[in-house]
Amino acid sequence: MKRAEVFALLGAGFVSLCSGCGPKGNASDQSSVSEAGTTAFPDGFVLIPGGKSKMGPNFWDDSPEVEVELDAFHLAVAEVTWSEWRRVRDWAKGKGYVFDQPGEGTAEDHPVHSMTWFDAVRWCNAKSEREGRAAVYFVKREEGGEDVFRKGMWMASEGVVKWDAAGYRLPTEAEWERAARGGLVGKTFPNGDELMPEDAHFHRGPTDETPIPTAKVRSLKPNGFGLYDMAGNVWEWCWDWHGTGFYGTVGKNPLGPEAGRMRIGRGGGWSNQAENCAVFYRDAFDPADSRPNYGLRLAVSERK
């Protein structure tokens, strides 16, 4: 499958956060859309049921189709908006946070874009702290103990991810794909085998005029889980490092490779054609890079 948009990706050379156990939650055999699509805590999130499902295949890096097992988790129904990003970012600046990029947005109710992967992780922590939730991402102190990750970079041995925390985080790649499928099995896009203009904001081919950068969130058709823009609008940063052949080693609650140079982006963006918006399509981006079609969607672990 050919890519519709070629990015000049530069290797970041960063190594991974240390991550202990994977996301935890109440494993469930729920499969009905009605159960999965009900509004879950916190507001604006839905509970994605646990269980087994298919992941892949992806033709870009020859990743095969595999079966993965996930615990239940919460996922935001919409991408983070420009207004929400700015509100949390401005609060965070007075709390010791330093962002690589300020982020940008077409309008208040459009998705934020143009942040690095590191910015996205920091912003998740900032939103957690602002709301009195336990942060997810930490760095170790030389003298012992841990600090909430608010600025700078770190080596793998200095990073800690608290998957059981009640705070906000990026979804893992496996979580993202399960949610994007919306309960459908064997389909190419969140709502079936064809991507229609009412389903997603994307570039419809050589004869299509260049679309306006981003569309208002929740303005198009949601998938079976009640999630909007799982195809198109902006790419969504995921937790995982990219690694070719990784799909062959996944199991329960996979977190991706332990290290790498690129982080996973999913869903395609407003400047991409339909093939890049498929539920199984994965791309790899420099975590220190920011583009006008990079965005994010929040996840929260389902606590026992």
N, C-alpha and C positions, 0 to 999 in steps of 0.2 A: 504494500500500500504506500503510495507516494504522499509525502507531506505537502500540504497546500501552502504552508508558510515555513520558510527556512530561517532559523534564528542563528546569529553569529554568537554561539555560546563559548564563553571563555572559562577555562577550568579554574575553580576557586581554590582548590587545594586544601579545603578545610576537612577536618575529620569529624566524626559523628559525636553527638552527645552520647554519654553512657546511658543506656536504658536497661533497667532491670527487668521486671516482669512486664508482660504486655497489658493492654487495657483489660480491666476486670469488670465483671458485671454478672447479672443473673442470666445464665445461659437459658435459652428458651427455644421451644420448637414452634413458636408462633409463626404463622405464615400468611394470615389473612391481612388484606390491605386495611380493613376496618380497625383491627387491633393495632397494627403498626402505625397507622396514620393519625391516631388520636393525639391531641396536644399533650406534650409531656413537660415536666418541670426541667429547666426553667421555661418561662414564657417564650414563645417563638421557636420552640424546638419540638421535634417529634421523636418518639421512641422507635428506633430501628430494632426489630427483633433479632435475637441471637439465633444461632443454628448454622447449618451447612448451606453453602451456595457455590456457584461456579464463578471463577475469575479468569479473565482472558478469553480467547487468545489475543495477543497483540502482534500484528505483522511487522511493525517498524523494527522491533528488536528481537523478533522470533520467540517471544514468550508464549509458551503453550497454554492451553486451557487447563486449569487445575481446580480442585475442590478445596475450599477453605472453610474453617469453622470459626465463628466469631461469637463473643459475648454480646449481649444487648448494649446499645449505647444511644445517646441522644445526639441529634444533628439539627442544626439551624435550618429552618424552612427556606431561608433566603441568604444570599451572599451579604457580607458586611457592607453597609452603605457608607457613602462618603460622609454623611452627617454623623453617623455613629463613630466612625473611625476618628474623625476630627475631635469629637467630644472627649473620647477616651485619651487620644494622643495629647491633647492640650492639658488635661488633668495630669497625665503621667509625667510631663516635662517638669513639673514641680515636685515630683516624687523620686527623682534620681534616674529617670529613664532617658536614654539617648537613642534616637532613631537614625538609621542611615539615610532614609528618605522620608519626607513629610507625608507622602501619599498624595494622590490627586483624585478628582472626581468630576464627571460631566455635570452632575446635578446632585442635590441633597439626597434624593431617593434613588440614585443610581449606585452601582457597586463602586467601592473605592478601588483604585488600581495604582500601579507604579510604586509598590513597596517590595523590599527584599524579603527573602524567606526569614532572615533573622529579625527583620522588623515585624513580620507577622507573628513570630513566636513571642517577641517582647510585648506586642500589643495584646496577645492573649493573656499574658501575666498581668498587664496593667488593668485590663477589664476585670479580671478576677479580683485583684486587690481593691479596685474602686468599689466593687459590689460586696466586699467582705468575704469573698470566697478564697479557699486555699489555692495558691498558685501551683502550677504544674511543673514549670521549668526552673531548675536551680543550678548553681555552680558551687563547687566546693571551695572553701577557704584553705589557704596554706596551713594556717594554724589550727584547723579543724572546724567542723560545722559547715553550714551551707548558707548561701545568699540567694534570694530570688534573682533570676537572670533579668537584668534591666539594661545592660550596656556591654559593649566590648565583645570579644571573641573568647573562645576557650578550646583547650585540648580535650580529647575524648575522655581522658581520665578525670577531668574536672567537671563534667556535666552529669546531672541527675534529672531523671524524668519520673515524676510521681504520678503514675497512671491512675491510681485510686483517688487522687485528689478531686475535690468538687469543683475545681476551676475549669476555665475554658482552655481548649487546646486545638491543634490541627487534627483532622481525622487521619488515620492511617490510610494507605492506599487501598487496602482490602476493605476497610470500612466504607470508604468513599464509593467504591464500585458496587458494593452490596446496596448501598442507599440509592445510587443512581439508577439501578435497574428497577427500582420501584415495585418489587414483587414479581416482575415479569421474568420469564425463563427463556433464554435463547434468543432474545431480541437485541437489535443493534443499538437502538436509542432508548432513552427513558420512557417513551410512550409507544414504541413499536419498531418496525423495521424501516420506517421512512421518517426523515426529519422534516417537519413542515414549518412554515413561517410562524404559525401560532404556537409552536412548541419551543422555539429557541431563537435568539438573536445571533445570527451567523451570516457568513458570506455565502451566497447561493450559487457561485460559479462565475466564469469569465464574463457572462453577459449581465451579471448583476452589478448595480451601482455599489460603490464602496459604502457599507452601512455606517450609520452614525455610531461613533464609539460609545458603546454600552447602551443599555436600555434600562428603564425603570424596573427595579426588582419587583417580583410578584405580579408582573404585568402580562405574563404569558402563561400557557397551560402548565400546571404542575404534574409531576409523575404520580404513580399509584400510592406513594407514601406521603403525598402532599408537599413535596419539595420542588421549589422553583429554580429554573436556570441550571439544572444539572448538566445541561448541554448548552454551549454558547455563552454569550455575554462576556465573562472573563474566565481565564484559566484559574483553577483553584489550587493553591499550594497544599500539598500533603506532607505528612511527617517524613516519609521514607526517603532514604537515599535510593538512587537508581542503580540497578545492577542487572545486566543482561543475564538471562538464565536463572534469575532468582526465583521465578515462578515454580521452578522444579523442586524447590526446597521448602515451600511454605507448609505450615501446619495450622495449629490453632492460634488465633490472635497474632498473625504475623506482623512484624514491625519493619520488614525490609532488611537489606544488608546492614552490617554493623558500621560500615564506613563507605565513603565514596567521594565523588567530586561534584555530582549534580543531585538536586532534589527533584522529586516527582511533582509534576503538574497534571491535573486531570480536568476534563470537561470541554476543552476547546474555548475559543473566545470569539468576540464579534468579528475579527478579521480572518477567521478560519472557515474553511469549507466543512461540509457535513462529515467527511471521513475523520476529521480530527475531533469531532464532537461525539464519537461513538462511546458507549459506556465502557468498552474495554480498551480504548486507546489511551496510551500513556506516553508522556513526553518527559524530557529531562532538562532542567534549567539550572543555571548557575545560582546558588543560593544567595550570592552577594549582588546579583543583577536585579534590575527592576525594569519593567516594560509597561506600556499603557494597556496591556491586556492581562496582567497578572493581578489576581485578587485572592480572596480567601473566604472560607465558610467555617463556622465554629462547630466543634464537637465537645461533648461533655460525657465523661464515663458514667455508666449506670452503676451506682454504688450498691453494695450488698446491704 
